[in-house]
Amino acid sequence: MTRVACAGQHGVPRTAKAILANVVSVAGSHQTFFTVFPAGSPLTETSSLNASAGAVVANTVVAKLGDDGKVDI
């Protein structure tokens, strides 16, 4: 899991409650999935992106930010 700071970063207002992001998987060696969810919250059962091995796949995601303005992936 990776925690990503969003609020107050790269033009996102410090008071933001959610983000619109483009999630991309590029030619991974195995089938995979990504889930973008509020930092500090339990992992959700819904994936944000599914990709087959070797595929390039992109998906637009709307994700709520955690109380600290971050998301976990």
Backbone hydrogen bonds, N-H to C=O, Kabsch-Sander energy under -0.5 kcal/mol:
donor,donor_aa,acceptor,acceptor_aa,energy
4,V,71,V,-3.0
6,C,69,G,-2.1
7,A,69,G,-2.3
8,G,12,V,-1.6
9,Q,6,C,-2.2
12,V,9,Q,-2.4
16,A,13,P,-1.8
19,I,63,A,-2.5
21,A,19,I,-0.5
21,A,61,V,-3.1
23,V,21,A,-0.6
23,V,59,N,-3.0
25,S,57,V,-2.7
27,A,25,S,-0.6
27,A,55,A,-1.4
28,G,55,A,-0.6
32,T,51,A,-2.8
34,F,49,L,-2.4
35,T,73,I,-0.6
37,F,35,T,-0.6
37,F,72,D,-2.3
39,A,70,K,-2.0
41,S,38,P,-2.0
48,S,34,F,-3.5
49,L,34,F,-1.7
51,A,32,T,-2.6
54,G,28,G,-2.9
55,A,52,S,-1.9
57,V,25,S,-2.2
57,V,55,A,-0.6
59,N,23,V,-2.1
61,V,21,A,-3.5
63,A,19,I,-2.2
63,A,61,V,-0.6
65,L,17,K,-2.8
66,G,70,K,-3.0
69,G,66,G,-2.4
71,V,4,V,-2.1
72,D,37,F,-3.1
73,I,2,T,-2.4
